[in-house]
Amino acid sequence: MLLEDYRNERIRKLEEIRARGIDPYPAKSYRNTEIFDVVNHFDEKQGQEVTVAGRIVAIRSFGKLVFLKLRDYTGEVQIFMKASDAVPEGVFGAKDVKLLDTGDFVEATGVVDKSQTGEISVFADFVRLLTKSLRPLPEKFTNKEERYRRRYVDMNVNPEVRARLVRRSKFWQATRDFMNAHGFIEINIPVLEHTTGGADATPFVTHMNALDEDFYLRISHELPLKRLLGGGFEKVYDIGARFRNEGVDDEHLPEHIAFESYAAYENYEDGMKLYEEMIKYVAKETWGTLKFHVGGFDIDLDCEWPRYKYADLLKEKFNVDVFNPDREQLLKTLKENGVEVDSKTTTPHLIDHVWKLIRKTSAGPYWLIEEPLSLSPLAKKSAENPLVTERFHPVIAGTEMGNGFSELNDPLDQLQRFEEQQAARDAGDDEAQMLDRDFVEMLEYGMPPACGWGNSERNFWLLEGVPGREAVPFPTMKRAES
């Protein structure tokens, strides 16, 4: 039987239901009990009358007996009905079950007890239709593209998808709880920006009709949050969407949720202590453990994370001198390791590509520190070595799970670095940062020393052990052909 045949048959039932004067899509439900309470608190609920509601996932008829399996967000329960001649108008008794289908939403009022086979059930004389389903849910749903396009079907057929999204919510709630407990204030900042910055990424462009001007969708939360420090706040953060016009792979989605925070009068040493504690707290609250097996790595977060200097690792692994780089050596190293780069790729980005060769084989956890100045246009220089910055990344299971640094608050130094970035952008580097004169002006009024930190939901994807598109509710897809 084709899908269209199923749909036509359900539409026929819908018309018959309406002909009986029954509204198949009423506005109100009278549910007073969740299925979880019926099943998990049976001793308390046994013998009580309850009204439950949910989607029909199975229908079985045996003569005058009908068994419906009903599912709500909290669980499943059996609805037991006997045929009766005393069924009120506007509802469906056992004799009317032929008008119902799997996928329909109904509510049932009855007494909680166990059937002869010992199954917890709600013994109801009838059910009330809440929503008539016109399309049957498939028994299996495994095609990735179809699953991503029809996520609402995916969540019904594959309940682990919905459970993952619950953990995703816990991940961000735990982040908020931790930050709030440490004196931070969440302040939502604009998504639309005249000048975008705070990361090396290509932005999306949109147009605002009211002002007749183009805007960028933010690629980072950084610069507006630091403006708040200049405005007198001391501990701030924001969690929300950011947009980077780049490729889609297991670790990158152009639209994703990210978190950034800034604390005045702190530096990167303070930051590493705080955010190591935060990552451990969030992991424990989300998954109930600090031990993970992801990407072929066995990870134990429950330790004091060691620290490794960026320049030392590149020197040790590939004999690369990040302070006096040999471009030909970098290109040769990348080629020998199967990494193709554009001929216009800047030397700092070549160095970064070599670092990624090291990173992808690193189990961690450890802190990568003292990234070169050329790769950190917004970080403060190290007092001991002006060629590096007070920047830190946690490396776990082959990826960087965040980014933090002692914030640059010298306006003239910042202006010079912005000008260097803008020159690279003008020369064709679309990911180089823009010159943000308003931000420099804010620094000229004065911003206190501070530590900043950011991580995206890629942390969730990593510890969940799934690619990005599996871990978001509605991944962006190419428009389907009509």
Order of alpha helices (4+ residues) and beta strands (2+ residues): alpha-alpha-alpha-beta-beta-beta-beta-beta-alpha-alpha-alpha-beta-beta-beta-beta-alpha-beta-beta-alpha-beta-beta-beta-alpha-alpha-alpha-beta-beta-beta-beta-alpha-alpha-beta-alpha
